[in-house]
Amino acid sequence: MKKLNVLLVCGSGASSGFMAANIRKAAKARGLEISVVARSESEIESYVDEIDALMVGPHLAYILDEIDEYTHGLPVKVILMKKEYYSTLDGDAALDHLLSEMGEE
């Protein structure tokens, strides 16, 4: 598997920082090379050229249409995170979701 570059957005910043750290820990424990960076949704456009996947907080479902405009024509997988693991900041479950969406089980 090639290194995955993931951008995580959730709006406030604090919880996405913890979520990103927990996904990085889970990936490291499995020996996977995954870069996860947490940013605010206003920065998506600046990063969209550098990423393979964009993970969006469940409460930001309403910006998905806007995100489609940014990612149009780019090979970026947009993943809406699930409330079940997002609310508990479960990095392992988030990583499982990411890998299944990327076809990298």
C-alpha positions in Angstrom: 0.0 0.0 0.0 1.4 3.4 -0.9 1.5 6.1 1.7 -1.9 7.7 2.2 -2.3 11.5 2.7 -5.5 12.2 4.6 -7.0 15.6 5.5 -9.5 15.5 8.4 -12.0 18.4 8.9 -14.5 18.8 11.6 -15.1 22.5 12.0 -13.9 23.3 15.6 -10.4 21.9 15.3 -9.9 20.5 18.8 -11.7 17.2 18.3 -10.3 16.7 14.8 -6.8 17.1 16.2 -7.5 14.3 18.7 -9.2 12.2 16.0 -6.2 12.7 13.7 -3.7 11.7 16.4 -5.8 8.6 17.2 -5.9 7.5 13.6 -2.1 8.0 13.3 -1.6 5.9 16.4 -3.8 3.1 15.0 -2.0 3.2 11.6 1.4 3.1 13.3 0.3 0.1 15.4 -0.6 -1.7 12.2 2.6 -0.7 10.4 0.8 1.5 7.9 2.2 4.7 6.4 -0.6 7.2 6.7 -0.3 10.9 7.1 -3.4 12.5 8.8 -3.6 16.3 9.2 -6.5 18.1 10.8 -7.5 21.4 9.4 -10.6 23.6 9.4 -13.0 23.3 6.5 -12.0 26.7 5.2 -8.6 25.3 4.3 -9.8 22.3 2.2 -9.1 24.1 -1.0 -5.5 24.7 -0.1 -4.8 21.0 0.6 -7.0 19.3 -2.0 -4.1 18.8 -4.5 -2.0 17.0 -1.9 -4.4 14.5 -0.4 -5.8 11.0 -1.2 -8.7 11.2 1.2 -10.7 13.8 3.0 -12.5 12.7 6.1 -15.3 15.0 7.2 -16.9 15.2 10.6 -20.5 13.8 10.7 -21.9 17.2 11.7 -20.5 18.7 8.5 -22.5 16.6 6.1 -24.1 19.8 4.8 -20.8 21.0 3.2 -20.3 17.8 1.1 -21.7 19.6 -2.0 -19.3 22.4 -1.6 -16.5 19.9 -1.1 -17.4 18.3 -4.4 -16.7 21.6 -6.1 -13.2 21.6 -4.7 -12.4 18.0 -5.5 -14.1 17.9 -8.9 -11.9 16.0 -11.3 -9.3 15.1 -8.6 -8.7 11.6 -7.3 -9.7 12.5 -3.7 -12.0 10.1 -1.8 -14.4 12.1 0.4 -15.5 10.1 3.4 -18.2 11.2 5.8 -17.1 10.0 9.3 -19.6 8.0 11.3 -21.0 9.4 14.5 -20.3 6.0 16.3 -16.6 6.3 16.2 -16.3 10.1 15.9 -18.1 10.7 19.1 -15.7 8.4 21.0 -12.6 9.5 18.9 -12.0 5.8 18.1 -9.0 5.9 15.8 -9.1 2.2 15.1 -12.7 2.3 13.8 -12.0 5.5 11.8 -8.9 3.8 10.3 -11.0 0.7 9.4 -13.6 3.0 7.7 -10.9 4.9 5.8 -9.2 1.7 4.6 -12.4 0.1 3.4 -13.4 3.3 1.5 -10.0 3.4 -0.1 -10.2 -0.3 -1.0 -7.2 -1.2 1.1 -8.6 -3.7 3.6 
